[in-house]
Amino acid sequence: RKRRSIMNLCTNSADGSNFIRSSEMSVVSHTSEVIFQLVDEAIEEVGPEHVVQVVTDNASNNMGAKKMLVEKRPNMFWSSRATHTINLMLQGIGDLPRFSKVLEKAKAFTIFVYGHTRSLDCVSHFSSGKEIIRPGVTRFASAYLTLESLLDKKDQLRKMVVDGRWDKLREVKSKKGKVATATMMSMDFWKDLKLCLNVFEPLVKVLRLVDGDVKPSMGFVYGEIVKAKKEIKEVYGNVELRYKDVINIVEKKMKDRLDSPLHLAAYLLNPYYSYADTNIFDDGTIIEGFISCVETFYY
């Protein structure tokens, strides 16, 4: 069966989100031209004087539409969706060998446990009925929450796999069962799992901020990623050789997505950051981005 493809066009303001229209795209080629036309029509409907930026993910057809929009409306910004970009950061870090091993082992353990009624009952007994798997706003956020849940139940799970109730299960005698037991008993696994959480946590905080509806996040995205990078470096004892690979991924995914002149201007003008650190006004990159934003907006 073919999946339905729908494009929703909404506006964001201080009063919240407003739905404009939904377009059926299942039988339409998702070319840059088509996307640009739909966005441009929506801009006309809202009124160009009321539009500051267009937000989408980083798909190549969207980037093509971005180029057309900038040519026609040079005083508008086309920004990447922060949730999508931060999730790409988390995925990239999760693909690093040390972290991917932890994620695979945790995934294998939860699949084994949830794949058998008796093993799940055993976990439920030792964890006082608490679930291991916890849903998050994105797939990777769910993986993070599951790791967090495992660490929270570390003592109970380690006690479980040496208990006779677990050892008597037929499933535990299988190859996957033996691997699940070995994972829970491995001190290296728990050590790497904790490092994994400590590195992911600063970015997961940003993910929660940009995905929430508590307050507009535009003025906080750049500043919170700067803060997250600092916290990640501290996890590694500020030793560049140890944190380099992780920070490189964050900066690579951030470049030209969450460090646009609009993001930099919002960061500079947010008193939450500028009052805390007046050195922001002496940062050439920030000031240059602010000036570029003003020149674009008042093109």
Buried (B, 14 or more C-beta within 10 A) or exposed (E): EEEEEEBEBEBEEEEEEEEEEEBEBEEEEEEBEBBBEBBBBBBEEBEEEEBEEBBBBBEEBBBBBBEBBBEEBEBBBBBBBBBBBBBBBBBBBBEBEEBEBBBEBBEBBBEBBBEBEBBBEBBBBBBEEEBBBBEBBBEBBBBBBBBBBBBBBBEBBBEBBEEEEBEEBEBBEEEBBEEBBEBBEBEEBBEBBBBBBBBBBBBBBBBBBBBEEEEEBBBBBBBBBBBBBEBBBEBBEEEEEEBEEBBEBBEEBBEEBBBBBBBBBBBBEBEEBBEEEEEBEEBEEBBEBBEBBEEBBEE
